[in-house]
Amino acid sequence: MAKRSRAEKKGSKPKLSDEAKSKVQAIANNVVPVGFSKQQRREVQQAIEKGLDKIRTETKIKNRERDKKYKKLQQQLANYDGNTDTDTGAAPPNKTPLAILPWLLLAATWLGISAYFFLI
């Protein structure tokens, strides 16, 4: 395996596919005025390629960050589901006094109505 220097490794960016190159050429031909020299056209084409490369890297970074957030949420959801399953299976949840309150009010109402009819 041939050893490459850091500059060579850094300079070896992924090349554009043939389809992408043809799109870049089409864009450059539409954008560049007729009076431009061959060198100027090449510079415009390289600028477009750099722009496409920048857009691709930015979208890769955004996708990577989105995937990381998604994985974190999935792990949190799995942990949350795991914690609730173990808690509910071990012991029934405690009823709070507020949950019993409507039933107590209903019973008091029925007792009050029945007492009213018996006293009349």
Backbone as XML, in Angstrom:
<?xml version="1.0"?>
<chain id="A" units="angstrom">
  <residue number="1" name="MET">
    <atom name="N" x="0.844" y="-1.169" z="0.000"/>
    <atom name="CA" x="0.000" y="0.000" z="0.000"/>
    <atom name="C" x="0.889" y="1.231" z="0.000"/>
  </residue>
  <residue number="2" name="ALA">
    <atom name="N" x="0.616" y="2.116" z="-0.903"/>
    <atom name="CA" x="1.426" y="3.326" z="-1.025"/>
    <atom name="C" x="1.034" y="4.315" z="0.056"/>
  </residue>
  <residue number="3" name="LYS">
    <atom name="N" x="2.045" y="4.889" z="0.684"/>
    <atom name="CA" x="1.782" y="5.873" z="1.723"/>
    <atom name="C" x="1.596" y="7.232" z="1.080"/>
  </residue>
  <residue number="4" name="ARG">
    <atom name="N" x="0.555" y="7.919" z="1.539"/>
    <atom name="CA" x="0.287" y="9.244" z="1.017"/>
    <atom name="C" x="0.466" y="10.265" z="2.122"/>
  </residue>
  <residue number="5" name="SER">
    <atom name="N" x="0.842" y="11.447" z="1.715"/>
    <atom name="CA" x="1.011" y="12.506" z="2.696"/>
    <atom name="C" x="-0.345" y="13.044" z="3.114"/>
  </residue>
  <residue number="6" name="ARG">
    <atom name="N" x="-0.349" y="13.828" z="4.172"/>
    <atom name="CA" x="-1.585" y="14.399" z="4.682"/>
    <atom name="C" x="-2.237" y="15.313" z="3.643"/>
  </residue>
  <residue number="7" name="ALA">
    <atom name="N" x="-1.403" y="16.074" z="2.938"/>
    <atom name="CA" x="-1.931" y="16.986" z="1.920"/>
    <atom name="C" x="-2.602" y="16.209" z="0.794"/>
  </residue>
  <residue number="8" name="GLU">
    <atom name="N" x="-2.011" y="15.079" z="0.414"/>
    <atom name="CA" x="-2.619" y="14.267" z="-0.649"/>
    <atom name="C" x="-3.945" y="13.673" z="-0.189"/>
  </residue>
  <residue number="9" name="LYS">
    <atom name="N" x="-3.980" y="13.220" z="1.069"/>
    <atom name="CA" x="-5.220" y="12.662" z="1.587"/>
    <atom name="C" x="-6.306" y="13.730" z="1.680"/>
  </residue>
  <residue number="10" name="LYS">
    <atom name="N" x="-5.899" y="14.897" z="2.132"/>
    <atom name="CA" x="-6.850" y="15.983" z="2.285"/>
    <atom name="C" x="-7.357" y="16.469" z="0.930"/>
  </residue>
  <residue number="11" name="GLY">
    <atom name="N" x="-6.472" y="16.453" z="-0.057"/>
    <atom name="CA" x="-6.830" y="16.938" z="-1.385"/>
    <atom name="C" x="-7.657" y="15.955" z="-2.181"/>
  </residue>
  <residue number="12" name="SER">
    <atom name="N" x="-7.704" y="14.708" z="-1.761"/>
    <atom name="CA" x="-8.448" y="13.705" z="-2.523"/>
    <atom name="C" x="-9.907" y="13.684" z="-2.066"/>
  </residue>
  <residue number="13" name="LYS">
    <atom name="N" x="-10.668" y="14.606" z="-2.585"/>
    <atom name="CA" x="-12.089" y="14.672" z="-2.284"/>
    <atom name="C" x="-12.826" y="13.729" z="-3.225"/>
  </residue>
  <residue number="14" name="PRO">
    <atom name="N" x="-13.995" y="13.281" z="-2.831"/>
    <atom name="CA" x="-14.753" y="12.423" z="-3.732"/>
    <atom name="C" x="-15.089" y="13.161" z="-5.018"/>
  </residue>
  <residue number="15" name="LYS">
    <atom name="N" x="-14.844" y="12.502" z="-6.115"/>
    <atom name="CA" x="-15.079" y="13.109" z="-7.429"/>
    <atom name="C" x="-16.557" y="13.051" z="-7.769"/>
  </residue>
  <residue number="16" name="LEU">
    <atom name="N" x="-16.965" y="13.976" z="-8.598"/>
    <atom name="CA" x="-18.345" y="13.996" z="-9.054"/>
    <atom name="C" x="-18.576" y="12.874" z="-10.054"/>
  </residue>
  <residue number="17" name="SER">
    <atom name="N" x="-19.773" y="12.345" z="-10.056"/>
    <atom name="CA" x="-20.111" y="11.308" z="-11.025"/>
    <atom name="C" x="-20.249" y="11.937" z="-12.411"/>
  </residue>
  <residue number="18" name="ASP">
    <atom name="N" x="-20.282" y="11.093" z="-13.419"/>
    <atom name="CA" x="-20.424" y="11.594" z="-14.790"/>
    <atom name="C" x="-21.740" y="12.355" z="-14.971"/>
  </residue>
  <residue number="19" name="GLU">
    <atom name="N" x="-22.778" y="11.854" z="-14.337"/>
    <atom name="CA" x="-24.081" y="12.514" z="-14.431"/>
    <atom name="C" x="-24.024" y="13.906" z="-13.801"/>
  </residue>
  <residue number="20" name="ALA">
    <atom name="N" x="-23.374" y="13.997" z="-12.640"/>
    <atom name="CA" x="-23.254" y="15.292" z="-11.969"/>
    <atom name="C" x="-22.387" y="16.251" z="-12.787"/>
  </residue>
  <residue number="21" name="LYS">
    <atom name="N" x="-21.330" y="15.721" z="-13.390"/>
    <atom name="CA" x="-20.469" y="16.575" z="-14.222"/>
    <atom name="C" x="-21.239" y="17.124" z="-15.417"/>
  </residue>
  <residue number="22" name="SER">
    <atom name="N" x="-22.072" y="16.279" z="-16.009"/>
    <atom name="CA" x="-22.852" y="16.757" z="-17.157"/>
    <atom name="C" x="-23.856" y="17.827" z="-16.724"/>
  </residue>
  <residue number="23" name="LYS">
    <atom name="N" x="-24.429" y="17.668" z="-15.522"/>
    <atom name="CA" x="-25.348" y="18.689" z="-15.014"/>
    <atom name="C" x="-24.607" y="19.999" z="-14.765"/>
  </residue>
  <residue number="24" name="VAL">
    <atom name="N" x="-23.390" y="19.885" z="-14.208"/>
    <atom name="CA" x="-22.597" y="21.077" z="-13.937"/>
    <atom name="C" x="-22.249" y="21.783" z="-15.246"/>
  </residue>
  <residue number="25" name="GLN">
    <atom name="N" x="-21.894" y="21.020" z="-16.271"/>
    <atom name="CA" x="-21.572" y="21.618" z="-17.566"/>
    <atom name="C" x="-22.801" y="22.315" z="-18.159"/>
  </residue>
  <residue number="26" name="ALA">
    <atom name="N" x="-23.954" y="21.677" z="-18.025"/>
    <atom name="CA" x="-25.179" y="22.284" z="-18.555"/>
    <atom name="C" x="-25.495" y="23.585" z="-17.821"/>
  </residue>
  <residue number="27" name="ILE">
    <atom name="N" x="-25.330" y="23.580" z="-16.515"/>
    <atom name="CA" x="-25.574" y="24.802" z="-15.736"/>
    <atom name="C" x="-24.581" y="25.878" z="-16.131"/>
  </residue>
  <residue number="28" name="ALA">
    <atom name="N" x="-23.314" y="25.490" z="-16.260"/>
    <atom name="CA" x="-22.274" y="26.464" z="-16.612"/>
    <atom name="C" x="-22.535" y="27.053" z="-17.993"/>
  </residue>
  <residue number="29" name="ASN">
    <atom name="N" x="-22.954" y="26.241" z="-18.943"/>
    <atom name="CA" x="-23.235" y="26.731" z="-20.293"/>
    <atom name="C" x="-24.415" y="27.702" z="-20.297"/>
  </residue>
  <residue number="30" name="ASN">
    <atom name="N" x="-25.382" y="27.468" z="-19.428"/>
    <atom name="CA" x="-26.529" y="28.374" z="-19.355"/>
    <atom name="C" x="-26.185" y="29.676" z="-18.646"/>
  </residue>
  <residue number="31" name="VAL">
    <atom name="N" x="-25.254" y="29.621" z="-17.701"/>
    <atom name="CA" x="-24.935" y="30.786" z="-16.886"/>
    <atom name="C" x="-23.885" y="31.676" z="-17.541"/>
  </residue>
  <residue number="32" name="VAL">
    <atom name="N" x="-22.903" y="31.053" z="-18.178"/>
    <atom name="CA" x="-21.750" y="31.793" z="-18.686"/>
    <atom name="C" x="-22.110" y="32.525" z="-19.981"/>
  </residue>
  <residue number="33" name="PRO">
    <atom name="N" x="-21.770" y="33.808" z="-20.070"/>
    <atom name="CA" x="-21.995" y="34.541" z="-21.323"/>
    <atom name="C" x="-21.070" y="34.026" z="-22.435"/>
  </residue>
  <residue number="34" name="VAL">
    <atom name="N" x="-21.412" y="34.341" z="-23.662"/>
    <atom name="CA" x="-20.664" y="33.851" z="-24.819"/>
    <atom name="C" x="-19.245" y="34.415" z="-24.856"/>
  </residue>
  <residue number="35" name="GLY">
    <atom name="N" x="-19.042" y="35.603" z="-24.364"/>
    <atom name="CA" x="-17.748" y="36.257" z="-24.456"/>
    <atom name="C" x="-16.686" y="35.714" z="-23.510"/>
  </residue>
  <residue number="36" name="PHE">
    <atom name="N" x="-16.998" y="34.775" z="-22.642"/>
    <atom name="CA" x="-16.022" y="34.253" z="-21.699"/>
    <atom name="C" x="-15.015" y="33.353" z="-22.407"/>
  </residue>
  <residue number="37" name="SER">
    <atom name="N" x="-13.793" y="33.402" z="-21.933"/>
    <atom name="CA" x="-12.761" y="32.528" z="-22.494"/>
    <atom name="C" x="-12.919" y="31.120" z="-21.919"/>
  </residue>
  <residue number="38" name="LYS">
    <atom name="N" x="-12.132" y="30.183" z="-22.449"/>
    <atom name="CA" x="-12.200" y="28.806" z="-22.003"/>
    <atom name="C" x="-11.813" y="28.693" z="-20.528"/>
  </residue>
  <residue number="39" name="GLN">
    <atom name="N" x="-10.786" y="29.447" z="-20.137"/>
    <atom name="CA" x="-10.329" y="29.435" z="-18.749"/>
    <atom name="C" x="-11.412" y="29.982" z="-17.815"/>
  </residue>
  <residue number="40" name="GLN">
    <atom name="N" x="-12.084" y="31.044" z="-18.236"/>
    <atom name="CA" x="-13.146" y="31.617" z="-17.408"/>
    <atom name="C" x="-14.313" y="30.641" z="-17.257"/>
  </residue>
  <residue number="41" name="ARG">
    <atom name="N" x="-14.642" y="29.947" z="-18.344"/>
    <atom name="CA" x="-15.701" y="28.938" z="-18.278"/>
    <atom name="C" x="-15.320" y="27.820" z="-17.303"/>
  </residue>
  <residue number="42" name="ARG">
    <atom name="N" x="-14.066" y="27.400" z="-17.365"/>
    <atom name="CA" x="-13.586" y="26.348" z="-16.482"/>
    <atom name="C" x="-13.670" y="26.803" z="-15.020"/>
  </residue>
  <residue number="43" name="GLU">
    <atom name="N" x="-13.328" y="28.066" z="-14.763"/>
    <atom name="CA" x="-13.403" y="28.591" z="-13.398"/>
    <atom name="C" x="-14.843" y="28.631" z="-12.891"/>
  </residue>
  <residue number="44" name="VAL">
    <atom name="N" x="-15.756" y="29.020" z="-13.762"/>
    <atom name="CA" x="-17.168" y="29.036" z="-13.386"/>
    <atom name="C" x="-17.640" y="27.615" z="-13.097"/>
  </residue>
  <residue number="45" name="GLN">
    <atom name="N" x="-17.230" y="26.681" z="-13.921"/>
    <atom name="CA" x="-17.610" y="25.289" z="-13.733"/>
    <atom name="C" x="-17.051" y="24.751" z="-12.413"/>
  </residue>
  <residue number="46" name="GLN">
    <atom name="N" x="-15.803" y="25.094" z="-12.093"/>
    <atom name="CA" x="-15.210" y="24.649" z="-10.830"/>
    <atom name="C" x="-15.944" y="25.264" z="-9.632"/>
  </residue>
  <residue number="47" name="ALA">
    <atom name="N" x="-16.353" y="26.525" z="-9.775"/>
    <atom name="CA" x="-17.092" y="27.176" z="-8.697"/>
    <atom name="C" x="-18.436" y="26.476" z="-8.469"/>
  </residue>
  <residue number="48" name="ILE">
    <atom name="N" x="-19.082" y="26.094" z="-9.563"/>
    <atom name="CA" x="-20.356" y="25.375" z="-9.440"/>
    <atom name="C" x="-20.127" y="24.018" z="-8.782"/>
  </residue>
  <residue number="49" name="GLU">
    <atom name="N" x="-19.047" y="23.330" z="-9.163"/>
    <atom name="CA" x="-18.730" y="22.037" z="-8.554"/>
    <atom name="C" x="-18.475" y="22.193" z="-7.062"/>
  </residue>
  <residue number="50" name="LYS">
    <atom name="N" x="-17.739" y="23.246" z="-6.687"/>
    <atom name="CA" x="-17.484" y="23.492" z="-5.262"/>
    <atom name="C" x="-18.783" y="23.765" z="-4.516"/>
  </residue>
  <residue number="51" name="GLY">
    <atom name="N" x="-19.675" y="24.523" z="-5.153"/>
    <atom name="CA" x="-20.964" y="24.803" z="-4.532"/>
    <atom name="C" x="-21.781" y="23.538" z="-4.324"/>
  </residue>
  <residue number="52" name="LEU">
    <atom name="N" x="-21.807" y="22.674" z="-5.334"/>
    <atom name="CA" x="-22.521" y="21.409" z="-5.200"/>
    <atom name="C" x="-21.900" y="20.549" z="-4.111"/>
  </residue>
  <residue number="53" name="ASP">
    <atom name="N" x="-20.573" y="20.510" z="-4.064"/>
    <atom name="CA" x="-19.881" y="19.732" z="-3.050"/>
    <atom name="C" x="-20.198" y="20.262" z="-1.655"/>
  </residue>
  <residue number="54" name="LYS">
    <atom name="N" x="-20.228" y="21.578" z="-1.516"/>
    <atom name="CA" x="-20.546" y="22.193" z="-0.227"/>
    <atom name="C" x="-21.965" y="21.848" z="0.200"/>
  </residue>
  <residue number="55" name="ILE">
    <atom name="N" x="-22.894" y="21.909" z="-0.745"/>
    <atom name="CA" x="-24.285" y="21.570" z="-0.442"/>
    <atom name="C" x="-24.393" y="20.112" z="-0.016"/>
  </residue>
  <residue number="56" name="ARG">
    <atom name="N" x="-23.693" y="19.236" z="-0.710"/>
    <atom name="CA" x="-23.726" y="17.812" z="-0.363"/>
    <atom name="C" x="-23.168" y="17.574" z="1.032"/>
  </residue>
  <residue number="57" name="THR">
    <atom name="N" x="-22.046" y="18.203" z="1.354"/>
    <atom name="CA" x="-21.464" y="17.995" z="2.683"/>
    <atom name="C" x="-22.374" y="18.547" z="3.767"/>
  </residue>
  <residue number="58" name="GLU">
    <atom name="N" x="-22.997" y="19.703" z="3.521"/>
    <atom name="CA" x="-23.913" y="20.269" z="4.507"/>
    <atom name="C" x="-25.115" y="19.363" z="4.724"/>
  </residue>
  <residue number="59" name="THR">
    <atom name="N" x="-25.654" y="18.813" z="3.645"/>
    <atom name="CA" x="-26.802" y="17.916" z="3.803"/>
    <atom name="C" x="-26.392" y="16.636" z="4.515"/>
  </residue>
  <residue number="60" name="LYS">
    <atom name="N" x="-25.183" y="16.143" z="4.250"/>
    <atom name="CA" x="-24.710" y="14.959" z="4.967"/>
    <atom name="C" x="-24.595" y="15.241" z="6.452"/>
  </residue>
  <residue number="61" name="ILE">
    <atom name="N" x="-24.072" y="16.410" z="6.796"/>
    <atom name="CA" x="-23.932" y="16.779" z="8.205"/>
    <atom name="C" x="-25.303" y="16.900" z="8.865"/>
  </residue>
  <residue number="62" name="LYS">
    <atom name="N" x="-26.233" y="17.553" z="8.179"/>
    <atom name="CA" x="-27.582" y="17.705" z="8.733"/>
    <atom name="C" x="-28.255" y="16.339" z="8.902"/>
  </residue>
  <residue number="63" name="ASN">
    <atom name="N" x="-28.101" y="15.475" z="7.912"/>
    <atom name="CA" x="-28.693" y="14.140" z="8.001"/>
    <atom name="C" x="-28.080" y="13.351" z="9.151"/>
  </residue>
  <residue number="64" name="ARG">
    <atom name="N" x="-26.771" y="13.472" z="9.317"/>
    <atom name="CA" x="-26.087" y="12.766" z="10.395"/>
    <atom name="C" x="-26.598" y="13.252" z="11.754"/>
  </residue>
  <residue number="65" name="GLU">
    <atom name="N" x="-26.728" y="14.580" z="11.911"/>
    <atom name="CA" x="-27.235" y="15.127" z="13.163"/>
    <atom name="C" x="-28.679" y="14.700" z="13.411"/>
  </residue>
  <residue number="66" name="ARG">
    <atom name="N" x="-29.481" y="14.691" z="12.357"/>
    <atom name="CA" x="-30.870" y="14.262" z="12.486"/>
    <atom name="C" x="-30.940" y="12.790" z="12.898"/>
  </residue>
  <residue number="67" name="ASP">
    <atom name="N" x="-30.082" y="11.957" z="12.315"/>
    <atom name="CA" x="-30.064" y="10.547" z="12.673"/>
    <atom name="C" x="-29.625" y="10.348" z="14.120"/>
  </residue>
  <residue number="68" name="LYS">
    <atom name="N" x="-28.651" y="11.159" z="14.581"/>
    <atom name="CA" x="-28.218" y="11.060" z="15.972"/>
    <atom name="C" x="-29.360" y="11.409" z="16.914"/>
  </residue>
  <residue number="69" name="LYS">
    <atom name="N" x="-30.088" y="12.493" z="16.599"/>
    <atom name="CA" x="-31.220" y="12.882" z="17.436"/>
    <atom name="C" x="-32.291" y="11.787" z="17.434"/>
  </residue>
  <residue number="70" name="TYR">
    <atom name="N" x="-32.525" y="11.193" z="16.267"/>
    <atom name="CA" x="-33.527" y="10.144" z="16.146"/>
    <atom name="C" x="-33.130" y="8.935" z="16.994"/>
  </residue>
  <residue number="71" name="LYS">
    <atom name="N" x="-31.847" y="8.565" z="16.949"/>
    <atom name="CA" x="-31.378" y="7.435" z="17.744"/>
    <atom name="C" x="-31.501" y="7.718" z="19.235"/>
  </residue>
  <residue number="72" name="LYS">
    <atom name="N" x="-31.181" y="8.961" z="19.641"/>
    <atom name="CA" x="-31.317" y="9.319" z="21.046"/>
    <atom name="C" x="-32.768" y="9.209" z="21.492"/>
  </residue>
  <residue number="73" name="LEU">
    <atom name="N" x="-33.684" y="9.709" z="20.643"/>
    <atom name="CA" x="-35.093" y="9.627" z="20.981"/>
    <atom name="C" x="-35.566" y="8.178" z="21.060"/>
  </residue>
  <residue number="74" name="GLN">
    <atom name="N" x="-35.071" y="7.349" z="20.149"/>
    <atom name="CA" x="-35.438" y="5.936" z="20.179"/>
    <atom name="C" x="-34.942" y="5.267" z="21.455"/>
  </residue>
  <residue number="75" name="GLN">
    <atom name="N" x="-33.707" y="5.602" z="21.867"/>
    <atom name="CA" x="-33.167" y="5.039" z="23.098"/>
    <atom name="C" x="-33.954" y="5.522" z="24.312"/>
  </residue>
  <residue number="76" name="GLN">
    <atom name="N" x="-34.291" y="6.806" z="24.329"/>
    <atom name="CA" x="-35.082" y="7.327" z="25.435"/>
    <atom name="C" x="-36.447" y="6.662" z="25.481"/>
  </residue>
  <residue number="77" name="LEU">
    <atom name="N" x="-37.043" y="6.453" z="24.330"/>
    <atom name="CA" x="-38.343" y="5.799" z="24.273"/>
    <atom name="C" x="-38.235" y="4.359" z="24.761"/>
  </residue>
  <residue number="78" name="ALA">
    <atom name="N" x="-37.185" y="3.665" z="24.344"/>
    <atom name="CA" x="-36.981" y="2.287" z="24.785"/>
    <atom name="C" x="-36.753" y="2.241" z="26.294"/>
  </residue>
  <residue number="79" name="ASN">
    <atom name="N" x="-35.970" y="3.169" z="26.824"/>
    <atom name="CA" x="-35.734" y="3.217" z="28.263"/>
    <atom name="C" x="-37.019" y="3.545" z="29.005"/>
  </residue>
  <residue number="80" name="TYR">
    <atom name="N" x="-37.787" y="4.470" z="28.474"/>
    <atom name="CA" x="-39.045" y="4.859" z="29.107"/>
    <atom name="C" x="-40.016" y="3.683" z="29.122"/>
  </residue>
  <residue number="81" name="ASP">
    <atom name="N" x="-40.150" y="2.984" z="27.996"/>
    <atom name="CA" x="-41.034" y="1.827" z="27.922"/>
    <atom name="C" x="-40.563" y="0.731" z="28.858"/>
  </residue>
  <residue number="82" name="GLY">
    <atom name="N" x="-39.268" y="0.532" z="28.926"/>
    <atom name="CA" x="-38.715" y="-0.494" z="29.813"/>
    <atom name="C" x="-38.956" y="-0.159" z="31.271"/>
  </residue>
  <residue number="83" name="ASN">
    <atom name="N" x="-38.831" y="1.088" z="31.647"/>
    <atom name="CA" x="-39.038" y="1.490" z="33.037"/>
    <atom name="C" x="-40.495" y="1.369" z="33.444"/>
  </residue>
  <residue number="84" name="THR">
    <atom name="N" x="-41.417" y="1.751" z="32.579"/>
    <atom name="CA" x="-42.830" y="1.687" z="32.937"/>
    <atom name="C" x="-43.306" y="0.243" z="33.012"/>
  </residue>
  <residue number="85" name="ASP">
    <atom name="N" x="-42.783" y="-0.646" z="32.184"/>
    <atom name="CA" x="-43.188" y="-2.042" z="32.225"/>
    <atom name="C" x="-42.773" y="-2.687" z="33.537"/>
  </residue>
  <residue number="86" name="THR">
    <atom name="N" x="-41.563" y="-2.412" z="33.986"/>
    <atom name="CA" x="-41.093" y="-3.016" z="35.228"/>
    <atom name="C" x="-41.842" y="-2.436" z="36.420"/>
  </residue>
  <residue number="87" name="ASP">
    <atom name="N" x="-42.166" y="-1.161" z="36.403"/>
    <atom name="CA" x="-42.861" y="-0.547" z="37.522"/>
    <atom name="C" x="-44.296" y="-1.055" z="37.632"/>
  </residue>
  <residue number="88" name="THR">
    <atom name="N" x="-45.021" y="-1.133" z="36.542"/>
    <atom name="CA" x="-46.417" y="-1.543" z="36.597"/>
    <atom name="C" x="-46.548" y="-3.029" z="36.861"/>
  </residue>
  <residue number="89" name="GLY">
    <atom name="N" x="-45.599" y="-3.823" z="36.432"/>
    <atom name="CA" x="-45.662" y="-5.259" z="36.665"/>
    <atom name="C" x="-45.349" y="-5.602" z="38.103"/>
  </residue>
  <residue number="90" name="ALA">
    <atom name="N" x="-44.538" y="-4.858" z="38.802"/>
    <atom name="CA" x="-44.112" y="-5.178" z="40.152"/>
    <atom name="C" x="-45.198" y="-4.834" z="41.171"/>
  </residue>
  <residue number="91" name="ALA">
    <atom name="N" x="-45.767" y="-3.656" z="41.083"/>
    <atom name="CA" x="-46.758" y="-3.232" z="42.068"/>
    <atom name="C" x="-47.816" y="-2.380" z="41.378"/>
  </residue>
  <residue number="92" name="PRO">
    <atom name="N" x="-49.076" y="-2.502" z="41.828"/>
    <atom name="CA" x="-50.117" y="-1.659" z="41.225"/>
    <atom name="C" x="-49.906" y="-0.207" z="41.629"/>
  </residue>
  <residue number="93" name="PRO">
    <atom name="N" x="-50.305" y="0.709" z="40.776"/>
    <atom name="CA" x="-50.118" y="2.119" z="41.107"/>
    <atom name="C" x="-51.020" y="2.517" z="42.276"/>
  </residue>
  <residue number="94" name="ASN">
    <atom name="N" x="-50.535" y="3.417" z="43.099"/>
    <atom name="CA" x="-51.313" y="3.892" z="44.246"/>
    <atom name="C" x="-52.393" y="4.847" z="43.767"/>
  </residue>
  <residue number="95" name="LYS">
    <atom name="N" x="-53.590" y="4.674" z="44.349"/>
    <atom name="CA" x="-54.664" y="5.596" z="44.000"/>
    <atom name="C" x="-54.541" y="6.825" z="44.880"/>
  </residue>
  <residue number="96" name="THR">
    <atom name="N" x="-54.653" y="7.931" z="44.262"/>
    <atom name="CA" x="-54.573" y="9.176" z="45.018"/>
    <atom name="C" x="-55.946" y="9.516" z="45.564"/>
  </residue>
  <residue number="97" name="PRO">
    <atom name="N" x="-56.011" y="10.331" z="46.602"/>
    <atom name="CA" x="-57.319" y="10.718" z="47.142"/>
    <atom name="C" x="-58.167" y="11.456" z="46.118"/>
  </residue>
  <residue number="98" name="LEU">
    <atom name="N" x="-57.535" y="12.145" z="45.183"/>
    <atom name="CA" x="-58.297" y="12.865" z="44.171"/>
    <atom name="C" x="-59.012" y="11.914" z="43.224"/>
  </residue>
  <residue number="99" name="ALA">
    <atom name="N" x="-58.497" y="10.717" z="43.028"/>
    <atom name="CA" x="-59.156" y="9.762" z="42.148"/>
    <atom name="C" x="-60.401" y="9.183" z="42.807"/>
  </residue>
  <residue number="100" name="ILE">
    <atom name="N" x="-60.436" y="9.132" z="44.124"/>
    <atom name="CA" x="-61.580" y="8.580" z="44.853"/>
    <atom name="C" x="-62.656" y="9.649" z="45.065"/>
  </residue>
  <residue number="101" name="LEU">
    <atom name="N" x="-62.286" y="10.892" z="44.992"/>
    <atom name="CA" x="-63.195" y="12.007" z="45.272"/>
    <atom name="C" x="-64.493" y="11.970" z="44.454"/>
  </residue>
  <residue number="102" name="PRO">
    <atom name="N" x="-64.461" y="11.741" z="43.134"/>
    <atom name="CA" x="-65.740" y="11.710" z="42.396"/>
    <atom name="C" x="-66.682" y="10.617" z="42.883"/>
  </residue>
  <residue number="103" name="TRP">
    <atom name="N" x="-66.131" y="9.457" z="43.249"/>
    <atom name="CA" x="-66.979" y="8.372" z="43.726"/>
    <atom name="C" x="-67.589" y="8.724" z="45.093"/>
  </residue>
  <residue number="104" name="LEU">
    <atom name="N" x="-66.811" y="9.371" z="45.929"/>
    <atom name="CA" x="-67.343" y="9.795" z="47.229"/>
    <atom name="C" x="-68.460" y="10.825" z="47.056"/>
  </residue>
  <residue number="105" name="LEU">
    <atom name="N" x="-68.270" y="11.744" z="46.146"/>
    <atom name="CA" x="-69.308" y="12.735" z="45.886"/>
    <atom name="C" x="-70.580" y="12.090" z="45.328"/>
  </residue>
  <residue number="106" name="LEU">
    <atom name="N" x="-70.417" y="11.089" z="44.468"/>
    <atom name="CA" x="-71.572" y="10.386" z="43.919"/>
    <atom name="C" x="-72.335" y="9.659" z="45.022"/>
  </residue>
  <residue number="107" name="ALA">
    <atom name="N" x="-71.597" y="8.985" z="45.909"/>
    <atom name="CA" x="-72.245" y="8.264" z="47.007"/>
    <atom name="C" x="-72.957" y="9.244" z="47.939"/>
  </residue>
  <residue number="108" name="ALA">
    <atom name="N" x="-72.314" y="10.367" z="48.229"/>
    <atom name="CA" x="-72.941" y="11.362" z="49.112"/>
    <atom name="C" x="-74.200" y="11.922" z="48.475"/>
  </residue>
  <residue number="109" name="THR">
    <atom name="N" x="-74.178" y="12.125" z="47.171"/>
    <atom name="CA" x="-75.358" y="12.638" z="46.479"/>
    <atom name="C" x="-76.510" y="11.649" z="46.556"/>
  </residue>
  <residue number="110" name="TRP">
    <atom name="N" x="-76.226" y="10.377" z="46.303"/>
    <atom name="CA" x="-77.281" y="9.364" z="46.365"/>
    <atom name="C" x="-77.824" y="9.231" z="47.790"/>
  </residue>
  <residue number="111" name="LEU">
    <atom name="N" x="-76.944" y="9.290" z="48.786"/>
    <atom name="CA" x="-77.411" y="9.227" z="50.170"/>
    <atom name="C" x="-78.275" y="10.443" z="50.498"/>
  </residue>
  <residue number="112" name="GLY">
    <atom name="N" x="-77.875" y="11.596" z="50.002"/>
    <atom name="CA" x="-78.660" y="12.798" z="50.244"/>
    <atom name="C" x="-80.025" y="12.735" z="49.587"/>
  </residue>
  <residue number="113" name="ILE">
    <atom name="N" x="-80.098" y="12.248" z="48.380"/>
    <atom name="CA" x="-81.381" y="12.143" z="47.668"/>
    <atom name="C" x="-82.283" y="11.123" z="48.351"/>
  </residue>
  <residue number="114" name="SER">
    <atom name="N" x="-81.707" y="9.969" z="48.714"/>
    <atom name="CA" x="-82.528" y="8.937" z="49.375"/>
    <atom name="C" x="-83.010" y="9.433" z="50.749"/>
  </residue>
  <residue number="115" name="ALA">
    <atom name="N" x="-82.177" y="10.140" z="51.480"/>
    <atom name="CA" x="-82.600" y="10.679" z="52.794"/>
    <atom name="C" x="-83.700" y="11.714" z="52.605"/>
  </residue>
  <residue number="116" name="TYR">
    <atom name="N" x="-83.644" y="12.505" z="51.586"/>
    <atom name="CA" x="-84.666" y="13.513" z="51.308"/>
    <atom name="C" x="-86.008" y="12.857" z="51.055"/>
  </residue>
  <residue number="117" name="PHE">
    <atom name="N" x="-86.016" y="11.757" z="50.227"/>
    <atom name="CA" x="-87.277" y="11.086" z="49.928"/>
    <atom name="C" x="-87.834" y="10.356" z="51.143"/>
  </residue>
  <residue number="118" name="PHE">
    <atom name="N" x="-86.987" y="9.816" z="52.023"/>
    <atom name="CA" x="-87.478" y="9.113" z="53.192"/>
    <atom name="C" x="-87.999" y="10.070" z="54.271"/>
  </residue>
  <residue number="119" name="LEU">
    <atom name="N" x="-87.475" y="11.272" z="54.306"/>
    <atom name="CA" x="-87.915" y="12.237" z="55.307"/>
    <atom name="C" x="-89.190" y="12.957" z="54.909"/>
  </residue>
  <residue number="120" name="ILE">
    <atom name="N" x="-89.513" y="12.960" z="53.667"/>
    <atom name="CA" x="-90.722" y="13.668" z="53.230"/>
    <atom name="C" x="-91.944" y="12.844" z="53.464"/>
  </residue>
</chain>
